Amino acid sequence: MPYLLASPVELGSSAALVAVLVVDDQRVVREGLSRLIACAPMALQCVGTASNAAEALEAMARLHPNVVV
């Protein structure tokens, strides 16, 4: 069950995007989550995907995402 660490806020046009890295071993899941993030009515941007922990660690070091899903 997902938990919110903070309440949602209305973001202005000058708000910085939240960089999201999507990690899953199933390609269809990665693609689906990436599309959901792209369509989200929030300031989210999928900055990359990874299919395993090793790829995720490398991508985190390179991309510095705010959130890893």
DAWO-V825043 format. One record per backbone hydrogen bond with DSSP energy under -0.5 kcal/mol. NH is the residue of the N-H (numbers start at 1). CO is the residue of the C=O. Records with the same first field share a line. If there is no record, write none. Layout:
# DAWO-V825043
NH->CO / CO
This chain:
# DAWO-V825043
5->3
15->12
18->43
19->17
20->45
21->67
22->20 / 48
24->50
27->25
30->26
31->27
32->28
33->29
34->30
35->31
36->32
37->33
38->34
39->35
40->36 / 37
44->42
45->18
47->20 / 45
48->20
50->22
56->52
57->53
58->54
59->55
60->56
61->57
62->58
63->59
64->60
66->19
67->19
69->21
